[in-house]
Amino acid sequence: MIQERGGKQYKGVLADDKSSFKDVYQKIKNSESDFVIQEYIPGSDNSIYSFHAYFNRGAHPVAYFVGRKIRNFPKEYGHSTYLELIRDEEVVRLGIDILKRINYVGLVKIDFKQDIRTKQFYILEINPRSTLWNYLGAVSGINLPLLAYRDIIGEPGEIPKDYRTDIRWLSFPEDVKGFLQEFHQRDSIGFWEWILSYWHRKVYSVFAWQDPIPFVVACWFHGQSMLRRLKKRFMP
């Protein structure tokens, strides 16, 4: 994780030329020992797609779904704040082909970015684990962790073949921060466009009516953090 632009944490930073690359490289090298240098693929947050699947012992895809990012915070190099599931045959084809080539077994997520100039997909990373996307996948009809568990214990049960695409996953506090950060920039989303983007059925990063305790605890820790910052600012 890299801290840039006023101390905000970024997953990555962009070097526009050789000089800025040297500067960025030195900053990262001084604070991190584990990082990757890769080509920048032009495109906004919603050009990032992901293939999510469970492959059984025979390296066969039991079930899968495709996701697309709507927004990140910080923009482009941050954490997901708003997500949706889509259907995209090309992402499915690429994901299955890649994983079969390496005889992959288990839960997985492959992130792709589509080049806005050529429409070609490029691999950003492969995550061999369960991710936050699986919550959205489960409420949309594809519960990959459950399918993996049933397969491991030898009780696969019924395998779902389709999923909903009308539900979105939202981390509201972070999405608000992202909107406020980008609001005055020329290419930023407008206020009403941002508000209307919420006109969907949603699940949330922490809040759930059937299990409100995590939300209450998160609010408690957030409140404590705010109090500490206020005390530090006004009571040095």
C-alpha positions as CSV (number, residue, x, y, z in Angstrom):
1,M,0.0,0.0,0.0
2,I,1.4,3.4,-1.0
3,Q,0.6,6.8,0.6
4,E,0.3,9.6,-1.8
5,R,-1.6,12.8,-2.2
6,G,-2.0,14.1,1.3
7,G,-1.3,10.7,3.0
8,K,-4.2,8.8,1.4
9,Q,-3.5,5.1,0.8
10,Y,-3.3,3.9,-2.8
11,K,-2.8,0.4,-4.2
12,G,-0.7,1.9,-6.9
13,V,0.6,5.1,-8.5
14,L,1.0,6.1,-12.1
15,A,4.3,7.2,-13.6
16,D,3.7,9.3,-16.7
17,D,7.3,9.4,-18.0
18,K,10.8,8.1,-17.3
19,S,11.6,10.8,-14.7
20,S,8.4,10.3,-12.7
21,F,8.9,6.6,-12.8
22,K,12.3,6.9,-11.2
23,D,10.8,9.1,-8.5
24,V,7.9,6.8,-7.8
25,Y,10.1,3.7,-7.9
26,Q,12.5,5.2,-5.3
27,K,9.6,6.2,-3.0
28,I,8.1,2.7,-3.1
29,K,11.4,1.0,-2.7
30,N,12.1,2.9,0.4
31,S,8.9,1.8,2.1
32,E,7.9,-1.5,0.5
33,S,9.8,-4.7,-0.4
34,D,7.0,-6.5,-2.2
35,F,5.6,-4.7,-5.3
36,V,4.9,-5.1,-9.0
37,I,5.8,-2.8,-11.9
38,Q,3.4,-3.2,-14.8
39,E,2.1,-1.4,-17.9
40,Y,-0.8,1.1,-17.3
41,I,-3.9,0.1,-19.2
42,P,-6.0,3.2,-20.1
43,G,-9.6,3.2,-18.8
44,S,-11.6,4.3,-15.8
45,D,-12.7,2.2,-12.8
46,N,-15.6,0.7,-14.7
47,S,-13.2,-0.8,-17.2
48,I,-12.1,-3.3,-14.6
49,Y,-13.8,-6.7,-14.8
50,S,-13.4,-9.8,-12.7
51,F,-14.0,-13.5,-13.2
52,H,-15.0,-15.4,-10.1
53,A,-15.1,-19.2,-9.9
54,Y,-14.7,-22.4,-8.1
55,F,-12.7,-25.2,-9.9
56,N,-13.0,-28.7,-8.5
57,R,-10.2,-31.4,-8.2
58,G,-10.4,-32.1,-11.9
59,A,-9.7,-28.4,-12.7
60,H,-13.3,-28.1,-13.9
61,P,-15.3,-24.9,-13.4
62,V,-18.2,-25.8,-11.1
63,A,-19.7,-22.4,-11.1
64,Y,-18.7,-18.8,-11.9
65,F,-19.9,-15.2,-12.3
66,V,-18.5,-12.0,-13.8
67,G,-18.2,-8.7,-11.9
68,R,-17.5,-5.1,-12.9
69,K,-16.3,-2.3,-10.8
70,I,-18.4,0.9,-10.8
71,R,-16.3,3.0,-8.5
72,N,-13.1,2.9,-6.4
73,F,-11.8,5.1,-3.6
74,P,-9.3,6.5,-4.2
75,K,-10.2,6.6,-7.9
76,E,-8.4,4.1,-10.1
77,Y,-5.9,2.8,-7.5
78,G,-8.0,2.3,-4.4
79,H,-10.5,-0.1,-2.8
80,S,-13.8,-1.0,-4.3
81,T,-16.8,1.1,-3.2
82,Y,-19.6,0.1,-5.6
83,L,-19.8,-3.2,-7.6
84,E,-22.2,-5.0,-9.8
85,L,-22.5,-8.4,-11.5
86,I,-22.8,-8.6,-15.3
87,R,-22.7,-11.2,-18.1
88,D,-19.8,-11.1,-20.4
89,E,-18.9,-14.2,-22.5
90,E,-15.4,-12.9,-23.4
91,V,-14.4,-12.5,-19.7
92,V,-15.8,-16.0,-19.0
93,R,-13.9,-17.5,-21.9
94,L,-10.6,-15.9,-20.9
95,G,-11.0,-16.8,-17.3
96,I,-11.8,-20.5,-17.9
97,D,-9.0,-20.8,-20.5
98,I,-6.4,-19.3,-18.3
99,L,-7.3,-21.4,-15.3
100,K,-7.5,-24.7,-17.2
101,R,-4.1,-24.1,-18.7
102,I,-2.6,-24.1,-15.2
103,N,-4.8,-26.9,-13.9
104,Y,-6.2,-24.6,-11.2
105,V,-8.2,-26.0,-8.3
106,G,-10.1,-23.9,-5.7
107,L,-11.7,-20.5,-5.3
108,V,-10.3,-17.8,-7.5
109,K,-10.7,-14.3,-8.8
110,I,-9.0,-12.9,-11.9
111,D,-9.0,-9.2,-12.4
112,F,-9.0,-7.9,-16.0
113,K,-8.9,-4.4,-17.4
114,Q,-10.3,-3.5,-20.8
115,D,-8.2,-1.1,-22.8
116,I,-10.6,1.7,-23.9
117,R,-8.6,2.1,-27.1
118,T,-8.6,-1.5,-28.4
119,K,-11.3,-3.2,-26.2
120,Q,-8.7,-5.9,-25.5
121,F,-8.7,-7.4,-22.0
122,Y,-5.5,-7.6,-19.9
123,I,-4.9,-9.6,-16.7
124,L,-4.2,-7.4,-13.7
125,E,-3.9,-10.1,-11.1
126,I,-5.0,-13.6,-10.0
127,N,-6.3,-14.0,-6.4
128,P,-6.4,-17.7,-5.3
129,R,-8.9,-17.0,-2.4
130,S,-12.3,-16.0,-1.4
131,T,-13.0,-12.2,-1.8
132,L,-15.6,-9.6,-0.8
133,W,-17.3,-10.2,-4.2
134,N,-18.6,-13.6,-3.0
135,Y,-21.1,-11.9,-0.8
136,L,-22.7,-10.2,-3.8
137,G,-22.4,-13.5,-5.8
138,A,-24.2,-15.4,-3.0
139,V,-27.2,-13.0,-2.8
140,S,-27.3,-13.0,-6.6
141,G,-27.5,-16.8,-6.8
142,I,-23.9,-18.2,-7.0
143,N,-22.5,-19.0,-3.5
144,L,-19.0,-20.0,-4.4
145,P,-17.7,-20.7,-0.8
146,L,-20.7,-22.9,-0.1
147,L,-20.3,-24.8,-3.4
148,A,-16.6,-25.3,-2.6
149,Y,-17.4,-26.6,0.9
150,R,-20.0,-29.1,-0.4
151,D,-17.6,-30.3,-3.1
152,I,-14.9,-30.9,-0.5
153,I,-17.1,-32.9,1.8
154,G,-18.5,-34.9,-1.2
155,E,-22.0,-33.4,-1.2
156,P,-22.0,-31.1,-4.3
157,G,-25.9,-30.8,-4.4
158,E,-27.5,-28.7,-7.1
159,I,-25.2,-26.5,-9.1
160,P,-26.7,-23.1,-10.0
161,K,-26.2,-22.1,-13.7
162,D,-27.3,-18.5,-13.6
163,Y,-27.3,-15.4,-11.4
164,R,-29.0,-12.0,-11.0
165,T,-27.5,-8.8,-12.3
166,D,-29.9,-6.3,-10.6
167,I,-28.2,-6.3,-7.2
168,R,-25.2,-4.1,-6.3
169,W,-22.6,-4.1,-3.4
170,L,-21.9,-0.8,-1.8
171,S,-19.4,0.5,0.8
172,F,-21.3,3.8,1.4
173,P,-18.9,5.8,3.6
174,E,-16.0,5.1,1.2
175,D,-18.2,5.9,-1.9
176,V,-19.1,9.2,-0.4
177,K,-15.4,10.0,0.3
178,G,-14.6,9.1,-3.3
179,F,-17.4,11.4,-4.7
180,L,-16.3,14.3,-2.5
181,Q,-12.7,13.9,-3.5
182,E,-13.5,13.9,-7.3
183,F,-16.5,16.2,-7.3
184,H,-14.7,19.3,-8.6
185,Q,-12.7,17.5,-11.3
186,R,-13.7,18.0,-14.9
187,D,-14.3,14.3,-15.6
188,S,-16.0,13.5,-12.3
189,I,-19.5,12.1,-11.9
190,G,-22.2,14.7,-11.3
191,F,-24.2,14.9,-8.1
192,W,-27.5,13.7,-9.5
193,E,-25.8,11.0,-11.6
194,W,-24.1,9.8,-8.4
195,I,-27.4,9.8,-6.5
196,L,-29.3,8.0,-9.3
197,S,-26.7,5.3,-9.5
198,Y,-28.0,4.1,-6.1
199,W,-31.4,3.3,-7.7
200,H,-30.8,-0.4,-7.4
201,R,-31.3,-3.2,-4.9
202,K,-28.2,-3.3,-2.8
203,V,-26.2,-5.2,-0.2
204,Y,-23.6,-3.4,1.9
205,S,-20.0,-3.9,3.0
206,V,-21.0,-4.0,6.7
207,F,-24.7,-3.3,7.3
208,A,-27.4,-6.1,7.1
209,W,-30.8,-6.0,8.8
210,Q,-30.5,-9.6,9.8
211,D,-27.1,-9.1,11.5
212,P,-26.7,-5.4,12.6
213,I,-24.0,-6.0,15.2
214,P,-21.0,-5.6,12.8
215,F,-22.4,-2.3,11.7
216,V,-22.8,-1.1,15.3
217,V,-19.3,-2.1,16.1
218,A,-17.9,-0.4,13.0
219,C,-19.7,2.8,14.0
220,W,-18.3,2.5,17.5
221,F,-14.7,2.2,16.2
222,H,-15.3,5.0,13.6
223,G,-16.6,7.3,16.3
224,Q,-13.6,6.6,18.5
225,S,-11.3,7.3,15.7
226,M,-13.0,10.6,15.0
227,L,-12.8,11.6,18.7
228,R,-9.1,10.9,18.7
229,R,-8.5,13.1,15.7
230,L,-10.6,15.9,17.2
231,K,-8.7,15.7,20.4
232,K,-5.4,15.8,18.6
233,R,-6.5,18.8,16.6
234,F,-8.1,20.9,19.3
235,M,-6.5,19.6,22.5
236,P,-2.8,19.2,21.6
